[in-house]
Each structure stands twice: as C-alpha cells, then as structure tokens.
Amino acid sequence: MESQLLKYMFCLLVIAQLFPANVFGQEESVTGKDSIEVFIIDSYIPQENPNKFILSFYTSEPCKTKLLIGELFFFISEELNDNHRIEIDLDKINLKNKSIFYVIQMENETGEKTNTEVYELEVYKNDEELKPAPNNYFTCLAGGIVFLTPSFSLVQMNGKTYYELNKELPVISLFSSGFNYPTGYFALEYAHIINAEKGNYLRVGYKHIYEIPKLEFISIGLSGFSNFNKSNGFSPELSLGLFKLYNVFTLYSRYRYNVALGSAPFSFSEYSVGLYSSFFTLHW
C-alpha cells in the first residue's frame, strides 16, 4: 500500500514538472495582460459654477469610454478615441456626501471592457443658495492676494538663525488619477534670507505628493539651487499639507536641508510655513 502511494506521488511530481506552462500559462496571460492606461488632465468643479463637474483625460490607446457614478452612467466617447472630455450637470446626481466617487469604463476595439480604480473628487457644499456676486468677487480677490503672499521660513546657517521670505510657483502639475491633488509638480522658487551673507537663491525642483487620511498630503521633493555667485547645491525636503483654504489653497509645513556643493559651511536647514495650490499651473 505504501509503495503504491509513493508511485502516485512520484507520478504527480513528474506531471507538475512536465506541464506547468500548459496548465497555468493561459491564466497568467489573461491576468497579466496590459490594460489601457488613463492619464487624467482635468477633474474639478469650477468655483463659479459648483453644479458642474468637468473631466478630461487621455488613454494609452483609442477606446470608447463611459463615466460611472454609483448606479448612473454617462457616455464620454461613443467612438474609438484617445482624447476624452465630459461636463456633467451635478443637479442630475443625488449627492449624499461631500465627495464624488467615480469610475471610468473603457471598451477597446475588440469590445473588451475594463474599469479604472475608484476616483474621488471633493465637491463644494451647496446647502444654501449661491451668494451674490460681490461676495464671489471678494473671494477671488482674497484668493489672489493669498496666492501672491510669500512663505515664511526660519533658516539655521553657520550656528545662526535667520528669517527668510520665499515664493514657490508650481509650473507644471502631473495628474494620473482623479484625486484632489496632482501626483507631483515641477516648481520654480525664489528665496531671500534676510541679513545673510549669501541671501538670494533661485530653486528648480520636483515635488511628489501622496494623499493621506485625516490630513491633506505628504510630499517629498528634490531641488537644485543657486545664488549665481559660487553657491550652488541641492535640497531634499519633506512637506505636510495640513488643511485647505477657499477650497483652492492648502496650508503646509516644510523641512528642507540645503547641501551647498564646494562650500560646506553654507549648507543650511529651513523650517517653512506656506500655501500651496496647483490652480494656476499647467496640468499634464
């Protein structure tokens, strides 16, 4: 009995060695098949018209697309296309919370359908009628003033503490999902360290954003800087988005260490508080 059981086990081992590709190869090819990629360009609700949802995106290959919101669906592209855009009247949707959860459904030329992940977009609370135009004008004016306001930093350099004013301008924001923040952005920044020997710097860098629960985001970045007077280097940084203002700006705190190449005594640390917004940048 034992010898016969050993023979069966030996036969099973031989079969497993001879036919694994034939048995499992087809399933792997199905689950590992490349899906259509979606690149979100715009996903927002205009402040001047909080009843409209605007969505635009590219796909990695031509396809037909639908927008699924709960049990509702909306045709985006009914013909094969790789550039997709839709505007939806939110009055047609019974919103029960402060976010829209949506999925993009794609159908390729062979009729195969695939869905994206569930995207989330914050909506404006519309419990009361829109306020008169003067209040909207005041909001825009206040937003413009806030946008032009520089950030404030404390700088520790050569054992001394200095004050710094800097202004970061996000130039290009990268969107690959439908969340409230880009996945990252390229930025220019000018900084002036008050009363420092080498106090004026220009930075160019990239910041990557991760949305986190309870707060807004955490961001890591790397920049290159120069004062165009023999002080050049690079700056790793870590930022934390705390809360939103006007549904456009996010208050953040940041730590950055500036490593000066060739002039180590001028390496220094920064502790900053400022406002971030991608509203005025080019979306990609």
Secondary structure, DSSP 8 states (H G I E B T S, - for coil): -HHHHHHHHHHHHHHHHHSHHHHHHHHHHHHTS----EEEEEEE--TT-TTEEEEEEEEEEEEEEEEEETTEEEEEEEEEEEEEEEEEEGGGS---SSEEEEEEEEE-TT--EEE---EEEE----SS----HHHHHHHHHHHHHHHH--EEEEEEETTEEEEEEEEEEEEEEE--SSSSS-SEEEEEEEEEETT-SS-EEEEEEEEEEEE-SSSSEEEEEEEEEE-SSS-EEEEEEEEEEEEEETTTEEEEEEEEEEEEET-GGG-EEEEEEEEE--TTSEE-
